[in-house]
Amino acid sequence: MEQRALADMQITAVGVGTAPIGSGRDWVAWWGPQDERESIRTIHTALDLGVNWIDTAPFYGWGRAETIVGRALRGRDKVLVFTKCGTLPDEERGDKMDLRPEVIRADLEASLHRLHRDHVDLLQLHDVDRSTPIEESWGEVQALIAEGKVQHGGISNHSPADVERALAIGPVGALQYQVSLLYRAHEADILPLARERGIGVLAWSPLASGFLADTFDIGALVPDDFRHTHPFAALDLAPLREALARIGARHGGTPAQVALAWVLQHRAMAGAIVGVRTPAEAEALPGAAGLVLEPAEMAELEAAAPTV
C-alpha cells in the first residue's frame, strides 16, 4: 500500500479510525451497536492488508476505544499508534477541553496504560482550550517527547494562528482536521498553511460520518444514532452519490473509495482516518489508497457536492 511522509514516519495513505468502535450510549455520539470482538477482527483485517497506523483518543467512549486498540495490538509492536489528549467529561455539556500541562500528562499516562504501550507515535491536542495558552500545552508535549513517551506532537482542530504559536515553541509533526466532500472549509486555511510549513495533514471524517459510504441508509440506523440529527442528514446527496458511483465504475472502485481518493489527492494530505467497523469495510481500504482521480473527476465531484 502507498506510504506517505508524516514527520519522520512513513504512513499508509489510509489509517484506522476508532471513534465508531469506541462509542456507546454513555458517550456523546452513539454509532449504534458494536461488538468488541468484531472491532478487533476489523483492526486485524486492516493491519493484515498493510495499513500501518491507528488513530484513537481517550475521548472515544471515554477510554473504550483505546482499550480495544490495546487488546487488538497485542503482539503487533510495529503498528504506529496516534492518540490525543485534553477532552474530559463534563456533566452539563457532555465534554470539555482542558489542556493544562498536568492534564495532558495524566491523559497520556492513562492512554499508555490502556494501549499497553510505553510510548505513542503521535500525541495530538484534541481541540481548543481557550483557558490555557497553547504555549503551555505545547511546551508539555515537547517535554513528553524529550522523555521518550511521545515520538511526535500533533495539533487538531485549532486555528492557523494557534498552529503558528505552537511552532514558535517546538516542531508540529501533524495537523488533524475534518476534510471531506461535504466539509471543505479547511481548503482555505489549514491546507495552505500545512503546505507552506511542510506539515502533513490527517483528515478526520473523510466519509462525512458515513454519509458518503456505499451502503449508508439513514433509515436503517438505530433510532438514537447521532446521525439522525447531523447537519448532513438535511442535504440532498443524490447528485453527489451518482457522481461517486459513476466515477467509481470508471476505476473499478466503490463510491466510498472515490470519496476517500478525493480527500487523499489534496496537496499536504498525509492520510485519511477511516472509521471502519467491520472486516468488509477494512478490506476496502487498499482500494481507496490506490485510486487516482483525474483533475476533471475531482472537479466533477466538487460540482456535484451540495453547498454546506
Secondary structure by P-SEA (a helix, b strand, c coil): cbbbbccccccccbbbbccccccccccccccccccaaaaaaaaaaaaaacccccccccccccaaaaaaaaaaacccccbbbbbcccbbbbccccbbbbccaaaaaaaaaaaaaaaccccccccccccccccccaaaaaaaaaaaaaaccccbbbbccccaaaaaaaaaaccccbbbbbbccccccccccaaaaaaaabbbbbbcccccccccccccccccccccccccccccccccaaaaaaaaaaaaaaacccaaaaaaaaaaacccccbbbbbcccaaaaaaaaaaaaccccaaaaaaaaaacccc
